[in-house]
Amino acid sequence: MDIILVPGFWLDASSWEEVTPPLEAAGHTVHPLTLPGLESVDASRAGIGLRTHIDAVVAKVDSLDGQVILVGHSGGGAIIHGVADARPDRVARAIFVDSGPLGEGGVINDELPDDGDDVPLPPWELFEEEDLVDLTDDLKDAFRARAIPEPKGVSFDQQHLSDVRRYDVPATIIACQFPSSLLKEWMDAGHPFTAELARIRDVEYIDLPTGHWPQFTKPQELGEAILTAVERAK
């Protein structure tokens, strides 16, 4: 199958490079994306918003034949949910990597420190301990060296959705910093963080205990988890 990989904040297509081997070995075609404004540190991020990124992924879906698998890490989860809303009949499964679907009117994170049109990677001190599990000093240095400022609009814009058929798109949650058991507790309690996820009719869970960036801390295991989810879509 065609698997579209949408990176989280501050990352480009290369962030998936250690994750894709199990998928390619199984015969799948991977399409890791670099989204608008993430081409380089010097790229312009003016006027780029959440809808810009959703539309870029929709364009990729439209360029392919048949159904596709969407994979979104972190903020990429909001993006692939927007794509599932725009093309519900084209998405065989949406796979959320330490993320989840963002509902109508929600924002990815409007509390991140911004610098004009940019949201630079913040100091590590601003992250929660759960985010940084298994992220060694060497991995932190490598991440910061490759980090590209996120367009402010992507982080701050509201999500707008229109097609309830998005709830019919099967989903897999690859739970990293919070176990799936806790996510289910939040859904049962009606927590707003999981409200949109609770509306999806077919959700499966895979636990991959690590921090928020499994593509760096456990890339092989992440690739295998994605492959497991993809096989369920057949």
Secondary structure by P-SEA (a helix, b strand, c coil): cbbbbbbcccccccccccccaaaaaabbbbbbbbcccccccccccccccaaaaaaaaaaaaaacccbbbbbbccaaaaaaaaaaaaccccccbbbbccbbbbccccccccccccccccccccccccccccccccccaaaaaaaaaaccccccccccbbbbbccccccccbbbbbcccccaaaaaaaaaaccccccccccccbbbbbbbccccccccccaaaaaaaaaaaaaaac
